[in-house]
Amino acid sequence: MTIETKFTVFHPAVREDGIAVVTINVPGESQNTLKAEFVSEAHALLDRLEQNANVQGVVLISGKPGSFIAGADIVMLQACRTAAEATELSLVGQRFFDRLENFKAPVVAAIDGACLGGGLELALACQGRVCTDSPKTTLGLPEVMLGLLPGSGGTQRLPRLIGIPAALGLMLTGKHLNAQKARRMGLVDDVAPAPILLQAAMTLVKKLQHSRAAPRQTGSLFSLKGLTKLALEDNPLGRRVLFQKAREQALGKTKGHYPAPLRIIDCVETGANHGFKKGLEAEAVGFGELAMAPQARQLMNIYFATMALKKDSGVADPTVQPRPVRKIAVLGAGLMGAGISYVSASKAQLPVRLKDQDVAGLNRGLAYIDRLIQKRLHRRSITAFEAGQEQRRVTPTLDFSGFQNVDVVIEAVFEDLALKQRLLGEVEAHCSPTTIFATNTSSLPIAQIAEAAQRPENVIGMHYFSPVEKMPLLEIIATSKTAPEVIATAVKLGRNQGKTVIVVQDCAGFYVNRILAPYLNEAGYLLSEGVAIDAIDRALMQFGFPIGPFALLDEVGIDVGSKVGPILCTAFGERMKPAGVADKLLADGRYGRKSKKGFYLYEGVKPGEKPVDKTVYPVLGVTGDKVVEANEIVERCILAMLNEAARCWDEGVIRSPRDGDIGAIFGIGFPPFLGGPFRYANALGIPTLAEKLERYRQRLGERFAPAELLARMATDGRGFHPD
């Protein structure tokens, strides 16, 4: 007896013209994701369609408007305990997509919204793809961001569709493409408005019914693309050069810390040299092994942490609701103020009133915003109409006109307590009693600023990182008097601006700068002992940081960094005392890149080179030739950071080790493959961490005294994370 399959995810409907429209709709989920339990239903679907003689074509479309398939279920991947289990997941996906690719009639994916990971691999297995022109429509294979590779045929089908160089470019970066870029690249066949997506997909099915036997044309042989393919992809020697170059570039970017990029290149090369089947075999094995690698485990932890933060209102009471934000104002049109205005206008799509003290300042700020918009317009990420909309959302002013109806004012002026307090008073005088005053201070305690407030419950910190348009983190700093709905409002606004948001309690330096300070200080102590600048930077970059501490200070501004040190030293005592390097350099007129004079040379330097300015050493009274092992350089800087992070957790500055890990990764570039300072401390072992700190304390002084929490945890056998 045949048991009729009840379809819960894939819903087929065969039209009179023989085209089966299959609606994909995972029940109870906001987005479609691919799960292992759907496999039997998916095969049953193909069985039914294959057995139906009337079916002459298939359209796969999502039942969730604005979302096609966001990828595979990451929980399913994290649940795998062996490489064999993960490999089997890959093989299951490959087998189904092979059936889809070889279906008796043309199959077209009708894509609206996110089409990522396994969702794009499904679309690649179809004979055609149509997507909407919606801004929500994005296509990509971002598995590398989780330390994985595309495991359901993506490493084989994507290069065959768009060429090896373009495919590697997408898979090695995890980059997302919008609809127009996807069409230009050949990833999709057509782009249509959402209301006629299904109609466009059916038109493509009918076109494919008459041309299935014809091979896909990737361009004229005499075009640049055709010549590149002939010289590299179709030539064994050319392919060898192509893959060798790809490996060199991948190693240059990852410093060997991430195995996934090299495995992706291996899989593509295997398929190119030995055929599709061998490529799939290599892909499945690579997927299984990568899924068990510690890098993937930590990157998955980061993924789940960021997903949890997206649902976190920032307050414990679930009944607290954020206030509506319809318009904001920004005080100060410098780089920070202009950057905040830009993300507010472009991502949050809010009207922004930008105030500065003079016309020249406003013009510089508006010009900066315009340059950022023009870059996206030039890349065709937005249309000319959308660019105009964003530009018009930011209106300049020299006074408080237009402030009467703003819901949030974000202050982004100099780190001067009296100035910030004066602006707070002016905002309260010119704005509504419900207007939130958010200060972008990087180190001054919010409570000190709020001492001048008539309504301290409306005062909060919103600490952005520079450059605002690139840095993903936002610290929300609450005082004991900040109203819960004000916290929730700031969190929601930050998310709308495209930021990953953590909420921290008020203290000097907050969280990110507080743990960064001992790291930078220790680099300064090493330099004052005579260790070379580039040796210190190189050791910490090899550890996994994107930039060394001295290169970072040059970028931020040595003067800017020097202002935080005294504040933290006053608040926390001798352990935060800087080495005195910055004071000597500032006295010598060294401010970093902006003055073209800092730790590194910026004039008369060849492109791609970044030599140390060796005249720094005489200024500091050292030679720069002391040899210290890279391992000790790393330990001294990193252990100082971990120790301060433990204190922040113990004092309640951060709400959880999760927030501490995300803040360090997204705020200061702590190596993601290590999971953040708290997960890295777990991996080291808390007793080992406490013991190392104690050894450095005995040798170098009290700044390495282990945090009390570490001593308690070492005794109790606890870690920061339960897993």
N, C-alpha and C positions, 0 to 999 in steps of 0.2 A: 504494500500500500504506500503511495506517495504522500508524504506530509507536505502540505502547502506552507511555504515560508510566509511568515507575517513580516512585512517590511516596516521597520521602525525608524530607519535612518535614510534609506534610499527609496524614493517613492516614484515608480515609473508610471507614465501615462502615454499610451501609443495613440498618435493622431491619425486622422484619416489618410494623410499623405505618407504614412509609414515612418515618420520620425518619432522616436520615443523620447519624450522629455523626462529626464530623471532629476527630481528635486532632492537635493541633499540637505537634510535638516536634522541635526543631532538634538534630540529632545532635552529640554531643561538647561541648555547651554546658550550663552550669548553669542558664541562663535563656534563654527564647525571645527572640530579637530579629529584626526584619525586615531582610532583606538583598535587594539588587537581584537576586541570582541566584535568588531564590525566585519571581520574578514569573511566569516561564513555567509553573512547576509549579502556581502558584495559579490561573492562568487555565485550565490543563488540568483542574484539580479542578472548577472551575465548569462547564467544558464537559461533563465526565462526568456531574455531578449534573443539569445541565439536560437532558441527553439521556436520562436515566433516568426513564421515565414513572412509576415507582413512588415517586419521591422527592416527599414532600408537606411536608417541612420539614427544617431543618438546625440542628444544634447544633455550635458551635465551642467546643472545650474543650482545655485544655493537658494534655499528657502529663507535665508536670513539676509535681508537687504543690507548692502554695504559690507558684507563679509562673505567671501567664498570659502576657503579652507585655510585656517591660520597655521596649519602644520600638524605634526604628530603630537600626541599627548605626552608632555614631558614627564608627567608622573609615571606613565607606563615605562619610559626609559629608565628613570631613576630606580624603579622597582627591580630592575634586572640585577642579579647577583653574580652572574658569570658572563664571560665573553661569549660563551656558546648561546646563552639565552638572548643576548643582544643581537648576535649574528642571525639567530632564527627569526627575530623580528624583522631584520633586513630582508631575509629570504622570503618571508611571507609577503612583504610589500612588493618585492621584485616579481614574484609569481603572479600576483594579481595584476600588476601594471603590464606585465608581458601579455596576459590575456586581453587586457584592454587595448593594447597596441595592435594586436592581431585579430581584433574583432571583425566579424564578417562584413560590417558596414562602417562608414565613416563616423567617428566619434569626435564631437567638438565640445570643448570646455567654454562655458559662458561665464566670464569672470567679472564679478563686481565686488570690490573691496580687497581685503588682504588675501593674497594667494602666495603663501610662503611655505618653505620646507616641503613636507610631504604633499601639501596642496599643489605646489608648482610641479612636483614630480608626477602627480596624477595628470596635471594638464599637459606635461611633456609627453606622456604616454598616449594622449589623444592625437588624432590626425590634424586637428586644427584648434585654434584658440582665438577667442574674441573677448575683449575686455571693455569696460566702460571708461569714460573719460573723467570719472569722479576722482577728486583728490584723495579719497580713501583707497583707491585701487593701487596696490603696490604688489610687485612680483619680485621674488628673490629666493635664494637658498642660503639662509643665515645659519645653517648648522655649525659652521666654524666658530660662531660666537659662543656656542656651548661646548666647544672642544670636540665636536663630532664632524662627520662628513655626511653628505646626502646619501642615504642608505637604501633608497628604493629606485635605483636606476638613474638618479640625477647626474652622477659623475660620468655617465655614458651618453645619455640622451642630450644633455645640454650642449656638450661640445659638437655633437653631430648636427645640432640645429643652428647654432650661432657661431660655430668655429671655436677652436681650442683657446686662443688668446682671450677672447671675450668671455668664454665660459670660466676660465681660470680667474679672470678678473672679478667675476661675480662671486664664485665659490670661495675664493681666498679672502675676500673682504666681508662677505655677508651682506653686500650692498643691496638695497631695495631700488627697484626701478618704477617710475610712474608709467602711465599708459603710453604716452607718446615716445618715451625712450625705449620702452619694450617693443613698440612697433618698429622704430628705426633700427633696432638691433636685430629684428627678425624673430623675436621671442613670441610675439602674437601676430596674427594675420590681419586683424582689423580692430578698430576702436570705434565704439558707438555710444551715444547717450544711453543712460540707464533705462529709460522707458522702452527703448527698442532693442535692448540687448538680446532678448530671446529671438526676435525676428532676424537680427543680424546673424545670430548663430545658426539659425535654420537655413538662411541663405548660403552660408558657408558649407553646411552639410550637403546641400544640393549641388554646390559647385564641386565639392570633393567627390561626389558620387560619379561624376563624369571624368575625374582626373586622378583617381587614386593611384593609378599605375605610374603616373609621371613623377620623376624624382623632384624633390624640392630644389629650386634654383637659388643659389646663394649669391648670385651676382655674376657679371661678365668676367671672363677669364682675364681680360685686359684692364679691369678696374683695379684700384689699389687693394681692395679686399680679395679679389680673385688672384692677383699676383702674390699677395702675402700667403694665401692658402697654398698656392703652387710651390712657393719657395720654402715654406716652413711645414705646414701640416701634411702635405702630400709627399714630402721628401724626407726619407729616414734620417739623413744627416741634419736637415733643417729642424726636424722634430727634436733631435737630440739637443741641438743648440737651444731651442725654445724651452724645453723642460729644464735644462741646466740653468738657464737664466732665471726661470721661475723659482727654482730651488734657492738660488743665490739671493734673490730678492726676498723670498719668504724668510730665510734665515737671518737676513739683515734686519728685518722688521721684528721678528719674534725672539731673536737672540737664542734660539733653540729651546725656549721654554714651552712652546706649544707644539705638540706633535701633529695636530690635525692638518695644518696646511701641507706638510710634506706628504702625508698619506693621501690627501686629495690629489696632489700632483702625481703620485705613484699610480693611483687608480685610473686617472685620465690617460697616463702614458701606457699603462697595460692595455687599456681598451684600444688606443690608437695603434699600438704595435702588434697586438695579438688577437684583436677582435672583441666584439660586443660581449660574448659569453664569458671570456676570460676576465674582461673588465668588471662584469657583474660579480664574479667570484671574488675578485680582489676587493671590490667595494664592500661586500657582505662581511668578509673577514676583518677588513679595516674598521668597519663600523663597530663590530663587536669588541675589538681590542680597545678602540678609543673610548667606548662607553664605560669601560672599566678603569680607564686611566684616571689618576688623581686630579689632573687638570680639568677633565670633563665633570667630575663630581663636584669640584669647587665652583665651576662656572654654572652648573645646574643649581647649586645652592644660591648663587647670586641671582639667578633668574627667578627662583621662587621668592627670594627676599624682596626683589623689586616689584614682583606681582602683588605681594602682600602689602607693600607700601602704597600701591596705587589704590587700595581699598581702605587705607587707614586714614581716618579723619584727623588724626593728631591729638584727639582727646579720648579719654576713657569712657565717657558717657555717650552711649549710642543715640540718645535722644537729641543731642546738640546738633543744630543745623547751621551751616555757614550762612552769612548774610549775602544777599545778592550783590554782585559787583558789575555795574554797567559802565562805569567810567573811572579811570584812575588819573592821578597826576604824579609827575616825577620832578623832584627838586634837584637841579644840577644836571647840566648837559655835557659833562665830561664823558670819558669812555664808559664808566659804569652806568651813569644815568642814561646815556644814549643806548647802551646795550639793553638795559631794562626796558626802555621805551620800545625798542625794536621787537623784542620777544613778546611784549604785551600787545603790540599792534599786529604782528605777523602770526604768532601762534595762538594767543588768547583772543585775537581779533577784537580788541577793546579800543575805544577812543582814549587817547593819552594827551594830557595837557602837560607840556614840557616847559619848565621854568628855569631860567638862569639869570645871573645878575647883569649880563650885558649882551648886546647884539652879537658880538664876535663869538662868545661862548655858545649861544644858540645856533649860530650858523655852522660852527664846527660840529656840534651835536647832530644837527639835521643832515649835514653832509655825510657824516659817518653812517647814519641810518640809511641814507639814500644809496651809499656804496654797497651796503649789505643787500639791499633789495635788488640793486642792479646786477649783482653777481648771480643771484638766483634767476633773474630774468635772462641774463646771458646764457646760463646753463639750460634755459627753457624749463626750469622747475616751476615757474609761474608764468602766467600770461601778462601782457602789457596792462590789461584791465585790472588784474589782481594786484600788480605792482602799484598802479595808481591808487587803488583802494587803500593799500597799506600806507602809502605816503600821506594820504589825506587824513588818516586816523591820528597822526601826530601833529598837534598844533602848538606853536611856540608862544611864549608870553614872558614879559619882564616883570609882571606883577601877579597878583592873585586873582585876576579876572578869570572867570570860568571855573573857579574852584568851588563854587557854591553847591554844585551837584555831584562832586566826585565822591566815590565810596571809599577809596584807598589812596593815601598819599605816600609815595615811597621816596624817602630822603636819601640822596646819594652824593653828599658833599664831603669835604675834607674831614679827617679824623680829629675834630676839634669839639670837645664837649660843650663849650659855651655856645658855639655856632649851632650845633644840633639842638640844644635846648631853646635857643632863640627861634629857630625855625619851627619847632614844636609849638611854641606859644603863638606864632603867627598863623599856623595851620588851624589851631583851635579857634582863633579869632575870626578866620575867614571861611571856615568850612562848617558843615553840619555837625551837630553833637554826636552823630553816629559814625562820622568819618574815622577810619582807622589810620593811625600814623605808624608807618613801618620804616624803621631805620636800617640802612644798609651798612652800618658800622661793622668792621671786621674784628674789633677787639674790645671796644668800650662796653662795659656792662650796660645792658638795656635799662636796668633799674636806675642807674645814675642819670641817664637821659630822661627817664620818666619822672624824676623828682620835680621837674619843671611843669609837669602836666596837670591840668585841671581834671582831666579824665584819664587817669593812668590805666584804666581797664581797656582803653582803645590803643595802647602803645605796645608794639611788638617789634621784634627784630626779624628782618628778612635779609640774610647774609648771602649775597650772590658771589660767584667766583669769576675772576677775569680770565679771558674775555667772556662776557655774559652769554653771547650768542653761541659759544662753543662748549663751555663748561656745563656739565649736566646737573650738578648738585645745587640744591638750595637748602640752607639751614634756616629753620624757623626757630626763633628764640623767644621763649615765653618767660615773663617775670611772675612772681607770686601774685601779682595783681591783674595780669592779663586775663580778660574774660574768655571762657572756653569757646564761645562762638567766634571771637576774634581769631583765635588759633585756627579753628576749622576754616574760616574764611581765607586766611593767609595760605593755608595748605592747599585749598582748592585753587586759589589764584596761581600759586606756584606750579601746580600740575598743569593748569591750562596754558601756562607759559612754556610748557615742555620740559619742566624740571623734575628730577627725582628729589623728593622732599623728605627730610628727616626733621623731627621736632626735638629740640634740646632745651635744657634749662639754662637760665641766665648765669653766666660766670665770666670772668675775664678770658678772652680768647674763645669762648664757647667750646665746641668740641674739636672741629677740624684744625683750627689754628693752634689750639692748645696741644694737640698731639704732634703737630708739625714742628712746633718751636723746639722741643728737645732734640728732634732729628736734625734740624738745621744747626742748632747750637753745637751738637756733637761734631758735625762736619766742620764747624768753625774751630773747635778745639783741636781737631786733627790737623787742620791747616796751620794753626798757630804753633803746633809742635813741629812743623816743617814738612808735612806730607804734601805732595803735589796736588794742585787743584784738579787736574784731569785724572789723576789716579783715584781720587775720592769719587768724582762724578762717574768715572768708568765702572768702578766697583759696584756702585748702587744701581746703575743702569743694567749691568750684567745680572744683578739680583732680580731685576724686573721692573724697575721704575722707568717711566717714559723719558725722564729728564733727570740729570743729576742735580744735587742741591745748589751748587754754585751757578749752574746754567739757569736754574729756576729763579734764583735771586736776581740775576741779570735781567731776566724777562719781566719779573714783577716790579723790579726797581729796588735797589739796595736801600734807598731812603725809605720806601714803603715798608719793607721788611724790618727795618731798624726801629720803627715806631711801635711795633707789637712787643718786642723784647722787654723794654722797661715796664710796660703795663703788666705783663705776665710775671716778671721778677718781683714787682711790688706785691702782686696778689699771692704768689706761691713760694716766694723765698729763693734761697740760693740755688736750688736745683734747676731753676729756670734762668739763671744768670747767663747772658750771652758771653761768648769768648772775647768780645771787644773788636772783632774783625771789622764789622760794619762801620764803627765809629772812625777807625783809621782810614778806611777807604773813602768815606764821605768827606773827611777832612782833606783828602787828596783830590776831591772833585769827581769821584767815581760814583755814578748813579746807576750804571748798568747799560743795557742796550739803548735806552732813550737818550743818554748822553754820549753814546758810542765810546764809553769808557767804563769798564767794569772788571770782572774776572777774566773775560775773554776779549779778543780783539775784534773790532767791527769795521775797521777801515783798512783798505788795501789788502783785503782778504779774497782769495779765489772762491768762486761759488762752490758750495759743498764742504768747504773747510771751516774749521772753527778752532783756531789756535788759542792757547792760553796767553794772556797778556803777562809776560814774565816780570814786568816792572811792578807787579803787585807784591812780589816777594820782598823786595827791599822796603816797601812801604810798611809791611808787617814785621820786618826785622827777622825774616826767616829765609832759608835758601831754597826750600821746595824740593830737596833731594833726599829727605828721610824716607826710608823704605818701611812700609807697614803692610803686612799681608792683606789682600783684598777681603779675606774672611773676617779679619778683625775690624776693618773699616765698616763692613756691613753690620757686624754684630753690635758695635758700639752705637751706630745710628739707629738701627732697627729696634734693639732692646730698649733704648731710651723711649722710643715711640710706643712700644707695647706696654711699657711700665706706666706711662701717662694715660694710655687708653684704659688700663685696668682701674686706675684711680677715678677716671671719668665715670665708669660703670658703677664703681663702689659708691660714689657721691651722688648718683642719680642724675648726672648731667645728661647722659643718654638714657633712653628708655629700655634699650635691650642691646645685647651684643650684635644682633642683626643690624640695628641702626648704626652701630659703631663700625661694622664691617663695610656697609654701603657708603657711609660718610667718608671713610678713608679711601675707598676704591674710586668713587666718583668725584671726590673733592681734591685729593692730592695724588691720585694715580698709584695707590698701593697695588702691587701686582695682583691682578684678578685671579690668576691661576693658583694663588696661595689662599684665596678666599677672604682676605681681609685680616686685620691684626688679631682679632679674637680667634678666628679659625686657625690662623697660623700659630698662635700661642698654644692652641689645643694640639696641633700637629707636633710642635716642639716638645710638648709635655710641660705642664705647669711646674712640677718640681725642677725640671731641667732649666726652665726659664728663670725661676727664682734663684737657682744655684749660679747660673751665669751672671746674673745681675749682682749677686753678692760678691763674686770674684772681682768684677770690675769695680765694685764699691771699695773693696779693700785696696785696690791698686790705684784708682783714679779719684775716689772721693764720694761724698754723700749724694751727688746727683744721680748715682746709680743705686741708691738704697731701694730695695724691692718694695713695691706697694704692699700695704698690709693685707689687701685682699689676696694677693698671690701667695703670701705665707699661709693664710687660712685655707686657701684652695689646695695648696700642696699637701697640707696636713690631712684635709678631708678627702683627698683623691677626686676632687671635682674638676670639671672643665667648664668653659664658657658656653659651649653648645652641647646638647645631650647626645648628638650623633657623632 
